[in-house]
Amino acid sequence: MAALKGKTLFITGASRGIGLAIAKRAARDGANIAIVAKTAEPNPKLEGTIHSAAKEIEAAGGTALAIECDIRSEDDVARAVAQTVKRFGGIDICVNNASALSLTPIDKTEIKRFDLMFAVNTRGTFLTSKMCLPYLKRAENPHILMLSPPLDMHAKWFSGHVAYSIAKYGMSLCVLGLADELKKDGVAVNALWPRTTIATAAVKNILGGDKLMRMSRTPEIVGDAAYLVFNQPATSFTGQFLIDDTFLYETGGMRDFDSYRVDKSMPLAPDFFVPTETKPPPGVQIARLSELA
């Protein structure tokens, strides 16, 4: 059964990577996808634009609407929401995927970079959720999903990149508060985070280059986990901080995760922010820190 057929998803940062993977998985059901992102023209350092993403979504079976939008701008987000509603008649699911990343210690963190991360990650998530909310309240099974980590308050997740961590945890704090605030409206608010690094432009260009890419999983694992979230009842499944493979294993019944590996000969690299007590599914081995060097 195509559970998302005819549903409308508003996805920030959907021109590539995880956002596009979530869009394409929903498209297989015949969903409508608003691709909300800044990249309208090709960039030699970044694969994909809102227009190339639209073609991939249409090819997967969905209906796409490419919207050039800077989620730092209230006017841009309001316009993007209005365009989506005009085209598709409403919004059923809001995915806050867009994020800015800079892993720098305090003395190397420029304040303009600090401001960028807060404007995109925390403020952008809050703004997008707020603008979509009137339409989500009218939807049959409405979900807001943040691509953000569990709130694991250990210094190791902050030291060396305080600005990024606070901005990213700001997204998760939105989950914590909004899940309770919107429970009366039947709008689910959850967070989803990958156990391992994901083969995206950020991993390749910022974190670790080709080696780390080979130690990563593909974005499809997050797309499949997000799809499973959207199929949960919004009135009861809310306020969750989910790790992709654990959620797919425990709720989705998945047992084979090898198909998501970029290179099966390489160990899997752990992502930031995954709590130590959150163990991987049986058979999943995560690399030791010595193997990442």
Order of alpha helices (4+ residues) and beta strands (2+ residues): beta-alpha-beta-alpha-beta-alpha-beta-alpha-alpha-beta-alpha-beta-alpha-alpha-beta-alpha
